[in-house]
């Protein structure tokens, strides 16, 4: 591995994290092959879901996973966001409203940069008893095609635990060139980046996936 650079680059990102991980509901792979990996917003667009049903899914906490239906595309499940404590979110959110934060999350496709993070999600109480499709993707290939829509986060943005006291909101997601790399190395050298996200969708995900397993 090359030396840790003073500023983060796409080349170093792909070198340090050659594989990305995405967890989807079991049976999702055929849809991903056809339509790519879609954010919640992109999935709602594909299925033609409009207000008021859309607002309930897109702009609020989802205590349970939500099924959506389409005459051609069939049924898709939008994952719950149970790990968000709304009380703590209100206290720690900076620079945006709660609706803005949910919209920000729902407009992205999320990837873990480590298998440890993937396993933490997979073994969390709401998900450990259900099988999931685990997709691994080639980081360099994804960055080559979608770098301009990639943003990084230093925390698990989909979990707001009762004891959390650190801020999130405006500035949580940063493009590669604007990521506070040196600051994060000083705080968490072993895990300076937690999430890699792509805005809206990865339409060519099937071409970037290196393996699909069900666990």
HUTA-V243860 format. One record per residue. N is the residue number from 1. RES is the residue in one small letter. PHI is phi in radians with two decimals (none if undefined). D_CENTER is the distance of its C-alpha to the mean C-alpha in Angstrom with 1 decimal. Layout:
BEGIN
n:res:phi:d_center
N:RES:PHI:D_CENTER
N:RES:PHI:D_CENTER
END
This chain:
BEGIN
n:res:phi:d_center
1:x:none:26.0
2:x:-1.23:26.9
3:x:-1.11:27.6
4:x:-1.12:25.0
5:x:-1.39:25.3
6:x:-1.21:26.1
7:x:-2.22:23.3
8:x:-1.24:20.0
9:x:-2.23:20.2
10:x:-1.10:18.2
11:x:-1.10:20.9
12:x:-1.20:20.6
13:x:-1.01:16.8
14:x:-1.22:17.4
15:x:-1.21:20.4
16:x:-1.33:18.9
17:x:-2.19:15.7
18:x:-1.20:17.1
19:x:-2.22:14.7
20:x:-1.95:10.9
21:x:-2.16:9.8
22:x:-2.34:7.9
23:x:-1.87:9.3
24:x:-2.20:10.8
25:x:-1.03:13.9
26:x:-0.99:17.1
27:x:1.58:18.8
28:x:-1.38:15.8
29:x:-1.00:16.8
30:x:-1.00:19.7
31:x:-1.19:17.7
32:x:-1.10:15.2
33:x:-1.05:18.4
34:x:-1.40:19.8
35:x:-2.01:17.2
36:x:1.42:14.3
37:x:-1.49:10.6
38:x:-2.09:10.3
39:x:-1.17:8.3
40:x:-1.00:10.2
41:x:-1.06:12.5
42:x:-1.17:13.2
43:x:-1.18:14.0
44:x:-1.13:16.2
45:x:-1.11:17.9
46:x:-1.06:18.6
47:x:-1.52:20.1
48:x:1.16:22.0
49:x:-1.46:21.0
50:x:-2.11:22.7
51:x:-1.12:23.7
52:x:-1.47:24.4
53:x:-1.04:22.3
54:x:-1.11:19.4
55:x:-1.06:19.6
56:x:-1.13:19.6
57:x:-1.54:16.2
58:x:-1.57:14.5
59:x:-2.03:16.2
60:x:-2.43:16.7
61:x:-1.18:15.6
62:x:-1.86:15.6
63:x:-1.21:17.8
64:x:-2.40:17.6
65:x:-1.12:15.8
66:x:-2.08:17.3
67:x:-1.46:19.0
68:x:-2.18:19.7
69:x:-2.16:22.6
70:x:-2.58:23.9
71:x:-1.11:27.3
72:x:-1.80:26.2
73:x:-1.48:22.6
74:x:1.42:23.4
75:x:-1.95:21.1
76:x:-2.28:17.3
77:x:-1.94:15.5
78:x:-1.72:12.8
79:x:-1.11:11.5
80:x:-1.15:13.0
81:x:-2.20:11.7
82:x:-0.94:14.8
83:x:-1.21:13.9
84:x:-1.64:14.3
85:x:-1.47:18.0
86:x:-1.12:19.1
87:x:-1.08:22.1
88:x:-1.24:20.4
89:x:-1.01:17.8
90:x:-1.03:21.0
91:x:-1.33:22.5
92:x:-1.87:19.9
93:x:-1.34:18.4
94:x:-2.22:19.9
95:x:1.41:20.6
96:x:-2.77:19.1
97:x:-1.42:19.7
98:x:-1.06:17.8
99:x:-1.06:17.4
100:x:-1.08:16.2
101:x:-1.14:13.4
102:x:-1.09:12.3
103:x:-1.11:12.7
104:x:-1.06:10.6
105:x:-1.13:7.5
106:x:-1.31:8.7
107:x:-1.68:9.3
108:x:-2.26:6.0
109:x:-1.75:4.6
110:x:-1.85:1.8
111:x:-2.33:5.0
112:x:-1.57:7.4
113:x:-1.67:10.6
114:x:-2.41:13.0
115:x:-1.22:14.2
116:x:-1.06:15.2
117:x:-1.14:11.8
118:x:-1.00:11.1
119:x:-1.18:14.6
120:x:-1.08:14.2
121:x:-1.19:11.6
122:x:-1.09:13.8
123:x:-1.71:16.9
124:x:-1.14:16.0
125:x:-0.86:18.8
126:x:-1.19:17.1
127:x:-2.11:16.0
128:x:-1.17:18.5
129:x:-1.64:21.1
130:x:-2.00:19.2
131:x:-1.29:18.7
132:x:-2.41:15.4
133:x:-1.48:14.9
134:x:-1.86:13.4
135:x:-1.84:12.8
136:x:-1.93:13.5
137:x:-2.23:13.5
138:x:-1.37:15.9
139:x:-1.12:14.5
140:x:-1.05:17.7
141:x:-1.16:17.8
142:x:-1.10:14.3
143:x:-1.15:15.3
144:x:-1.06:18.7
145:x:-1.65:17.7
146:x:-2.27:14.8
147:x:-0.92:15.3
148:x:-1.14:16.3
149:x:-1.95:12.9
150:x:-1.56:10.9
151:x:-2.34:10.1
152:x:-1.98:9.7
153:x:-2.35:9.6
154:x:-1.64:12.2
155:x:-2.53:11.1
156:x:-1.38:8.9
157:x:-1.27:8.2
158:x:-1.56:8.0
159:x:-2.20:11.3
160:x:-2.19:14.5
161:x:-1.46:17.4
162:x:-0.96:21.0
163:x:-1.60:22.0
164:x:-1.14:19.5
165:x:-2.30:21.5
166:x:-1.72:19.4
167:x:-1.33:18.3
168:x:-2.59:15.1
169:x:2.36:15.1
170:x:-1.05:16.6
171:x:1.58:15.9
172:x:-1.14:12.9
173:x:-1.70:10.9
174:x:-2.29:13.5
175:x:-1.06:14.4
176:x:-0.94:15.6
177:x:-1.20:19.1
178:x:-1.91:18.7
179:x:-1.21:16.7
180:x:-1.32:19.1
181:x:-1.08:19.6
182:x:-1.12:23.0
183:x:-1.11:22.3
184:x:-1.26:19.4
185:x:-1.07:21.6
186:x:-1.18:24.3
187:x:-1.58:22.3
188:x:-2.52:20.2
189:x:-1.08:21.5
190:x:-1.32:20.2
191:x:-2.52:16.5
192:x:-1.27:16.4
193:x:-2.25:12.7
194:x:-1.89:10.1
195:x:-2.20:6.7
196:x:-2.01:6.8
197:x:-2.19:5.3
198:x:-2.12:7.8
199:x:-1.15:9.5
200:x:1.25:10.5
201:x:-2.86:10.7
202:x:-2.11:11.7
203:x:-1.12:15.1
204:x:-1.80:16.6
205:x:-0.95:14.1
206:x:-1.04:17.1
207:x:-1.42:18.9
208:x:-1.81:16.4
209:x:-1.29:15.9
210:x:-1.76:18.3
211:x:-2.81:18.3
212:x:-2.30:17.4
213:x:-2.26:18.6
214:x:-1.95:18.8
215:x:-2.26:18.8
END
